[in-house]
Amino acid sequence: MEEARRAAVLLSGTAGARAAVLFLRCVGPYLLLTACFIALGGIFEGGGERRSCCG
């Protein structure tokens, strides 16, 4: 139980903030690139001839 408290204290301080910054530096570019691919896919899916299911 004492180890869990120590881990919680470490993650709540500056070590936790540094870990979060490192995580976002690694994952942030990937998330941005993924968002760009999703937006580009939406543009391509919405482009072209307009077709209606009801004629």
C-alpha positions in Angstrom: 0.0 0.0 0.0 2.9 2.3 0.8 4.3 1.8 -2.7 1.1 2.9 -4.3 1.1 6.1 -2.3 4.7 6.8 -3.3 3.8 6.3 -6.9 0.8 8.6 -6.7 2.9 11.3 -5.1 5.6 11.0 -7.8 3.0 11.2 -10.6 1.3 14.2 -9.0 4.4 16.3 -8.9 6.8 17.6 -11.5 7.7 14.0 -12.6 4.2 13.5 -13.6 4.1 16.7 -15.6 7.4 15.7 -17.3 6.0 12.3 -18.2 2.9 13.9 -19.7 5.0 16.3 -21.7 7.1 13.5 -23.0 4.0 11.5 -23.9 2.4 14.4 -25.8 5.7 15.0 -27.6 5.7 11.5 -28.8 2.0 11.0 -29.5 1.1 14.6 -30.6 2.5 14.4 -34.2 0.9 11.0 -34.7 -2.5 12.4 -33.6 -2.1 15.4 -35.9 -1.2 13.3 -38.9 -4.1 11.0 -38.2 -6.5 14.0 -38.1 -5.1 15.2 -41.4 -5.7 11.7 -43.0 -9.3 11.6 -41.6 -10.0 15.1 -43.0 -8.5 14.2 -46.4 -10.6 11.1 -46.5 -13.7 13.1 -45.8 -12.9 15.5 -48.6 -12.4 12.6 -51.1 -15.5 10.9 -49.9 -17.6 14.0 -50.3 -16.2 14.9 -53.7 -17.4 13.8 -57.1 -20.8 13.6 -58.6 -23.8 14.1 -56.4 -26.0 11.1 -56.4 -29.3 10.6 -54.7 -30.7 7.3 -53.5 -34.3 8.4 -54.5 -33.6 9.4 -58.1 
